[in-house]
Amino acid sequence: MKMGSKIHAKSMKNRGSVADAFWERFGNAPGAKTHKSWHSIWTPFATIFGPKSKKCIHLAALIGIPYSYISPLAYIKTNIEEELTFSEEKVYDGGVSLIQKDRNTDLIHISYSTPKTQSRVYLYNLKTKEKKLVKEQEIPSGHNPDDYIVERLECPSHDGKLIPITITRHKNTKIDGSSNLLLYGYGSYGSSMWPGFSSTRFSLIDRNIIWATAHIRGGMEKGMKWWKEGKLLNKKNTFEDYISVANFLIKKKYTAKRKIIGMGGSAGGLLMGAVVNQEPDLFLGIIMAVPFVDSLTTNLDHSLPLTVGEFDEFGNAKDNKEHFDYIYSYAPYNNIKKMDYPHILITTSLSDNRVLFDEPLKFTAKLREFKTCLLYTSDAADKVLGVDLGGRRIIKKKRWVGGGGGGGG
């Protein structure tokens, strides 16, 4: 959605969301009216009618892909909508305070951040339209947003669907195919990737590594349909979308083959395992944080705490043969092949009750047997897995250790 576009709302039934705090807080304000509605792309938002200014605020929780949209509406009788523009940046994440102690006021607190601009809070006057900066996130090492460029791109996937991409890069980084690029993805559970600020990314970006987020199907960046097209028997769309984004960025000279670092955690680790099995030559390396890589075995074990609750996301392989065959066809552990893999860093946790530590360890052990290129390890990784390699730094073919400071870190 572009800035300045119109929002057309559909009525919705009673649905729980964080916006309930608005509805509960403001619904009983003197002279105020509260309208619950559901965005036309199935994103929840609240409309708050101010008791004093006789204006109302749209809070649209547009997560990730469009821009968080906050606009005061003119007098209710005229229903004229005005957009609140508090930045010239095209990609940003905004919000309005969920708690307002003084209800009889024209003032509201509005916050926003972007991939290059740290979080800022403004006090906005609905009547005069004046805004005042009251708080800004401090970056101890210093930060100048003007040193960076943020872009919103779209690329066609295997079936023609347009996949949004958020790019953050240093203004001096060359777009000629010479740059390394970190491509982040998740794509599950309807979880959308917000275009907000993260100071930890800039140690990479300042070294001319481009940060790209692929807003692939399985999230809800483009509505409920975006989620449905990336789960159950549509799950492979998630992986195809990510691969399409990688190839698109290569074609547009943001990077090149074997210069991409893929990164994802948990269900994003499932994504990493699936795509590296499918297209290993695209990547310089893969970072897999507590990855959900033995997904078929987990789905078959209904005694695990999360398996049954995730039938609507991944299916029920134990009771449905179609689901079994489909999950088996992409499950990372079941699809490891004898081939050259890129460098891979795998981390896990002994206390994670969502992805048990045996999944990454099984995946690691099988990779050690199947990977056909030279591998690197460290003493720390040896100790984690209980393997005595005598401190050797280079391991023979088919000898692989991940995790810690290991094989592909």
Long-range contacts (C-beta under 8 A, 24 or more apart in sequence): 1-62, 1-65, 1-66, 1-67, 1-69, 3-67, 3-83, 3-85, 3-90, 4-83, 6-81, 7-39, 7-40, 7-45, 7-58, 7-60, 7-69, 7-81, 8-40, 9-37, 9-38, 9-39, 9-40, 9-45, 9-47, 10-37, 10-38, 10-39, 10-40, 11-37, 11-38, 12-36, 12-37, 12-38, 12-44, 15-44, 17-44, 17-61, 18-61, 18-98, 19-44, 19-45, 19-46, 19-59, 19-61, 21-98, 21-99, 22-46, 22-48, 22-59, 22-98, 25-98, 25-99, 25-100, 26-100, 26-103, 29-103, 29-104, 30-103, 30-104, 32-103, 33-76, 41-222, 41-223, 42-220, 42-223, 42-224, 42-225, 43-220, 43-223, 45-69, 47-73, 49-76, 50-106, 50-126, 51-103, 51-104, 52-104, 52-105, 52-106, 53-106, 53-126, 53-127, 55-126, 55-127, 57-96, 57-108, 57-126, 59-95, 59-96, 61-95, 63-192, 63-194, 63-220, 63-221, 64-164, 64-192, 64-193, 64-194, 64-195, 64-215, 64-219, 64-220, 64-221, 65-164, 65-192, 65-195, 65-215, 65-221, 65-222, 67-91, 67-92, 67-93, 67-94, 67-195, 68-92, 68-93, 68-94, 68-95, 68-112, 69-94, 70-94, 70-95, 70-96, 70-110, 72-126, 72-129, 84-110, 84-124, 86-110, 86-112, 86-122, 86-124, 86-131, 87-112, 87-114, 87-117, 89-114, 89-116, 89-117, 89-150, 90-150, 90-152, 91-115, 91-150, 91-151, 91-152, 91-166, 91-195, 92-117, 92-195, 93-194, 93-195, 93-196, 109-134, 113-137, 113-196, 113-197, 114-145, 114-150, 114-195, 114-196, 114-197, 115-148, 115-150, 115-166, 115-168, 115-195, 115-196, 115-197, 115-198, 115-201, 115-211, 116-145, 116-148, 116-149, 116-150, 116-168, 116-197, 117-145, 117-197, 118-143, 118-145, 118-197, 118-199, 119-196, 119-197, 137-197, 139-199, 143-199, 143-202, 146-171, 147-171, 148-202, 148-205, 150-195, 153-248, 153-252, 155-244, 155-245, 155-248, 155-249, 156-244, 156-248, 157-217, 157-237, 157-240, 157-241, 157-244, 158-240, 158-244, 159-237, 159-240, 161-217, 161-229, 161-237, 161-241, 163-214, 163-215, 163-216, 163-217, 163-241, 163-244, 163-245, 164-215, 164-221, 164-222, 165-212, 165-213, 165-214, 165-215, 165-245, 165-248, 165-249, 166-193, 166-195, 166-212, 166-213, 166-215, 167-210, 167-211, 167-212, 167-254, 168-201, 168-205, 168-210, 168-211, 168-212, 169-205, 169-208, 169-210, 169-211, 170-205, 170-206, 170-208, 172-208, 173-205, 173-208, 173-210, 174-208, 175-252, 175-253, 175-254, 176-253, 177-250, 177-253, 177-254, 177-255, 177-256, 178-256, 179-208, 179-209, 179-210, 179-254, 179-255, 179-259, 180-208, 180-209, 180-210, 180-255, 180-259, 180-260, 180-261, 180-284, 181-209, 181-210, 181-211, 181-212, 181-249, 181-254, 181-255, 181-259, 181-260, 181-261, 182-209, 182-210, 182-211, 182-212, 182-260, 182-261, 182-263, 183-212, 183-213, 183-214, 183-242, 183-245, 183-246, 183-249, 183-260, 183-261, 183-262, 183-263, 184-211, 184-212, 184-213, 184-214, 184-263, 184-264, 184-268, 185-213, 185-214, 185-216, 185-242, 185-245, 185-262, 185-263, 185-264, 185-268, 185-271, 185-272, 186-216, 186-218, 186-219, 186-264, 186-265, 186-267, 186-268, 186-271, 187-214, 187-216, 187-217, 187-218, 187-219, 187-230, 187-238, 187-241, 187-242, 187-267, 187-268, 187-271, 188-218, 188-219, 188-230, 188-231, 188-238, 188-267, 188-268, 188-270, 188-271, 188-313, 189-218, 189-227, 189-267, 189-313, 190-218, 190-219, 190-220, 190-224, 190-227, 191-219, 191-220, 192-219, 192-220, 192-221, 193-219, 193-221, 210-254, 210-255, 212-245, 212-249, 212-254, 214-241, 214-242, 214-245, 214-246, 216-241, 216-242, 216-245, 216-271, 217-241, 218-267, 231-312, 231-313, 231-314, 232-312, 232-313, 232-314, 232-315, 232-323, 233-315, 233-322, 233-323, 233-326, 235-314, 235-326, 235-327, 235-330, 236-329, 236-330, 238-271, 238-274, 239-271, 239-274, 239-275, 239-278, 239-330, 242-271, 242-275, 243-275, 243-278, 243-279, 243-282, 246-275, 246-279, 246-282, 247-282, 250-282, 257-281, 257-282, 258-282, 258-283, 258-284, 258-342, 259-284, 260-284, 261-285, 261-286, 261-287, 262-286, 262-287, 263-287, 263-289, 264-288, 264-289, 264-291, 265-289, 265-290, 265-291, 266-290, 266-291, 266-292, 266-354, 266-355, 267-292, 269-293, 269-355, 269-360, 270-295, 270-332, 272-332, 273-332, 273-333, 273-363, 274-330, 274-331, 274-332, 274-335, 276-332, 276-341, 276-342, 276-344, 277-332, 277-335, 277-336, 277-337, 280-339, 280-340, 280-341, 280-342, 283-342, 284-342, 284-343, 285-342, 285-343, 285-344, 285-345, 285-408, 286-342, 286-343, 286-344, 286-345, 286-408, 287-344, 287-345, 288-344, 288-345, 288-346, 288-347, 288-360, 289-347, 290-347, 290-348, 290-349, 290-352, 290-354, 290-355, 290-360, 291-332, 291-346, 291-348, 291-355, 291-359, 291-360, 291-363, 292-354, 292-355, 292-359, 293-331, 293-332, 293-333, 293-359, 293-360, 293-362, 293-363, 294-331, 294-332, 294-333, 294-358, 294-359, 294-362, 294-363, 295-327, 295-331, 295-332, 295-333, 296-324, 296-327, 296-328, 296-331, 296-333, 296-334, 297-333, 297-359, 298-356, 298-359, 299-323, 299-327, 304-356, 305-353, 306-353, 306-354, 332-363, 333-359, 333-362, 333-363, 333-366, 336-363, 336-366, 336-367, 336-370, 337-370, 338-370, 338-372, 339-370, 339-371, 339-372, 340-371, 340-372, 340-373, 341-367, 341-371, 341-373, 341-408, 342-408, 343-376, 343-407, 343-408, 343-409, 344-402, 344-407, 344-408, 345-402, 345-403, 345-406, 345-407, 345-408, 345-409, 346-402, 346-403, 346-406, 347-403, 348-403, 360-402, 360-403, 361-385, 363-402, 364-400, 364-401, 364-402, 364-403, 367-400, 367-402, 367-407, 368-398, 368-399, 368-400, 368-401, 369-398, 369-400, 370-398, 371-398, 371-400, 372-397, 372-398, 373-397, 375-399, 375-400, 375-401, 375-407, 375-408, 376-406, 376-407, 376-408, 376-409, 377-401, 377-406, 377-407, 378-404, 378-405, 378-406, 378-409, 380-404, 380-405, 380-406, 381-405, 381-406, 381-407
